[in-house]
Amino acid sequence: MKTWIAMLGLALGGAVLAQQTQPPPAPAPTKPRLTLTTSAFEDGGIIPNKFTMAADGTPVSPKLMWTNVPDGTVSFALILHDPDTSLMKKTDEVLHWMIFNIPGTATELPEGIPAQAQLPDGSIQALNQGKKVGYMGMGAAAVGPYHHYTFELFALDAKLSLGADATQADVMKAMDGHILMKGVLVGRFHRP
C-alpha cells in the first residue's frame, strides 16, 4: 500500500512539475480596433483654423477616414462634441456635429460636407448646438485652456430609424444595443 501511495505521489508531482515548466498558451489574437483619423491634424493635435470659427469664411468639416471596421457593420454614426463645457450648469456638452446612417461600406467622409439634412448616400445630419443642420466649427475662447473636441465614430449593426429632427439623446438611445465598436479622435483648439 505504501509503495502504491508513493508511486501515486510521484506521478502527481511529476504532472504538476510538467505543468509548471510548460509555457502558458499564447493569447488568442485580437482584431484591431476601429481607428478614426484625419489628414487635417494629429490625434491630440491642434485643429487648424480652417475647421473652426476662427476661419476666414465659413468653417468646413475635416476629412475623416477609418479603418478596422468590425464585421456586421450596417451603418456608422458620428458625433462631434466639446466635453470641456457645461451648458447652463448641466451635464450637456456643446454638440458640433451629428451625422448618422452613414453606409456601413463607407471608409471616409470628405472634407466640407454640405449643410444638408439628407445626403445623397442616405446619411442624415441633425441639428447642432447652433440649431443648424451639419457641421459647426470649434469656437473655444482664447482665454483659458484648449478645449478637447472629440469625434466619436460608432460602428452599428443596424440603421437608425430617426430623421434630421433627432436629438443627441435620441441618437444615443437608438444606438444602445447596436454598437459593435467605437473609434475616437481628439483635436484641441482655442481662439488665437
C-alpha positions in Angstrom: 0.0 0.0 0.0 2.8 2.4 0.9 4.5 1.6 -2.4 1.3 2.4 -4.3 0.8 5.7 -2.4 4.5 6.7 -3.1 4.1 5.9 -6.8 0.8 7.9 -7.0 2.6 10.8 -5.2 5.5 10.7 -7.7 3.1 10.6 -10.6 1.1 13.6 -9.4 4.2 15.5 -8.5 5.6 14.9 -12.0 2.4 16.1 -13.6 2.4 19.3 -11.5 6.1 19.8 -12.4 5.4 19.3 -16.1 2.5 21.8 -16.0 4.8 24.4 -14.3 7.6 24.1 -16.8 5.4 24.4 -19.9 4.9 27.9 -21.3 1.4 29.3 -21.0 -0.7 29.2 -24.1 -0.5 32.2 -26.4 -3.3 34.6 -26.1 -5.9 34.5 -28.8 -5.2 37.1 -31.5 -7.5 40.2 -31.2 -8.9 42.0 -34.1 -7.6 45.6 -34.4 -9.9 48.3 -33.0 -11.9 50.7 -35.2 -9.5 53.6 -35.9 -10.6 57.1 -36.8 -8.1 59.6 -38.3 -7.9 62.8 -40.3 -5.3 64.3 -42.6 -6.1 67.7 -41.0 -4.4 67.2 -37.7 -2.8 64.5 -35.5 -4.8 62.8 -32.8 -4.5 65.1 -29.8 -3.1 67.9 -32.0 -4.2 71.5 -32.7 -7.1 71.9 -35.1 -6.3 74.3 -37.9 -8.4 77.5 -38.1 -9.9 76.4 -41.4 -12.2 74.0 -39.5 -13.0 76.4 -36.7 -14.9 79.7 -36.0 -11.6 81.4 -36.5 -11.7 80.5 -40.2 -11.7 83.1 -43.0 -15.2 82.5 -44.1 -17.4 79.5 -43.1 -15.6 76.7 -41.3 -15.6 73.3 -43.1 -15.7 69.8 -41.7 -12.4 68.0 -41.9 -11.9 64.9 -44.0 -12.3 61.8 -41.7 -11.1 58.3 -42.5 -11.5 55.0 -40.6 -10.0 51.5 -40.7 -10.6 48.1 -39.0 -14.3 48.1 -39.5 -15.9 45.3 -37.5 -17.8 42.5 -39.3 -21.5 43.0 -39.4 -21.4 46.8 -39.7 -24.5 48.2 -41.3 -24.1 51.9 -40.6 -22.0 54.4 -38.8 -22.9 57.4 -36.6 -20.5 60.3 -35.9 -20.8 62.7 -33.0 -18.5 65.7 -32.5 -18.8 67.4 -29.2 -16.8 69.6 -26.7 -16.6 67.8 -23.4 -14.9 70.8 -21.8 -18.1 72.7 -21.5 -21.1 72.7 -19.1 -24.0 74.4 -20.6 -26.5 76.1 -18.3 -24.8 74.3 -15.3 -26.0 71.0 -16.6 -24.2 67.9 -18.0 -25.0 69.0 -21.5 -22.0 69.5 -23.8 -21.7 71.5 -27.0 -22.8 69.4 -29.9 -20.8 70.5 -33.0 -21.9 67.8 -35.5 -24.0 64.7 -35.6 -24.4 62.5 -38.7 -25.8 59.0 -38.7 -26.9 56.3 -41.1 -23.5 56.6 -42.9 -23.4 53.5 -45.1 -21.6 50.6 -43.5 -19.4 50.3 -46.6 -18.0 53.8 -46.2 -14.5 54.3 -45.0 -14.4 58.1 -45.0 -16.2 61.4 -45.0 -14.8 64.0 -47.4 -13.8 67.5 -46.3 -16.6 70.1 -46.4 -19.8 68.0 -46.1 -22.6 70.3 -47.2 -25.1 71.5 -44.6 -28.0 69.3 -45.8 -30.2 67.1 -43.6 -30.3 64.2 -46.1 -27.1 63.4 -48.0 -27.1 61.5 -51.4 -25.7 58.3 -49.7 -28.6 58.2 -47.2 -26.6 59.8 -44.3 -28.6 62.1 -42.1 -27.3 65.2 -40.4 -29.1 66.5 -37.4 -29.1 70.0 -35.8 -26.0 71.1 -34.0 -25.9 73.3 -30.8 -26.4 76.4 -33.0 -29.7 74.9 -34.2 -28.4 74.5 -37.7 -28.0 71.3 -39.8 -24.5 70.0 -40.2 -21.0 70.9 -39.0 -20.4 73.7 -36.6 -16.8 74.8 -36.2 -15.0 75.0 -32.9 -15.1 78.3 -31.0 -13.5 78.0 -27.6 -12.5 81.4 -26.2 -8.8 82.5 -26.3 -8.9 82.9 -22.5 -8.4 79.6 -20.7 -7.1 76.2 -21.8 -7.5 74.4 -25.1 -10.8 72.5 -25.4 -10.7 68.8 -26.5 -13.0 68.4 -29.4 -14.0 64.8 -29.6 -15.0 63.0 -32.7 -16.7 59.6 -31.9 -17.4 57.2 -34.7 -19.8 54.3 -33.8 -20.0 51.2 -36.0 -23.6 49.9 -35.7 -25.3 46.6 -36.6 -28.4 48.5 -37.8 -29.6 51.7 -39.4 -31.3 54.2 -37.1 -35.0 54.8 -37.7 -34.6 58.5 -37.0 -34.9 61.7 -39.0 -33.0 65.0 -39.1 -35.0 66.3 -36.1 -33.4 63.7 -33.8 -31.6 65.0 -30.8 -28.3 63.6 -29.5 -30.2 61.9 -26.7 -32.5 60.3 -29.4 -29.5 59.0 -31.4 -27.7 57.7 -28.3 -30.8 55.8 -27.2 -31.4 54.4 -30.7 -27.7 53.2 -30.8 -27.9 51.4 -27.5 -27.6 47.7 -28.0 -26.3 48.1 -31.6 -22.8 49.4 -31.1 -20.2 47.0 -32.5 -17.2 49.2 -31.9 -16.2 52.9 -31.4 -13.3 54.9 -32.7 -12.3 58.2 -31.2 -10.3 61.2 -32.5 -9.5 64.3 -30.4 -8.3 67.7 -31.6 -7.5 70.7 -29.5 -8.5 74.4 -30.1 -9.0 77.8 -28.6 -9.2 81.1 -30.4 -5.9 82.8 -31.2 
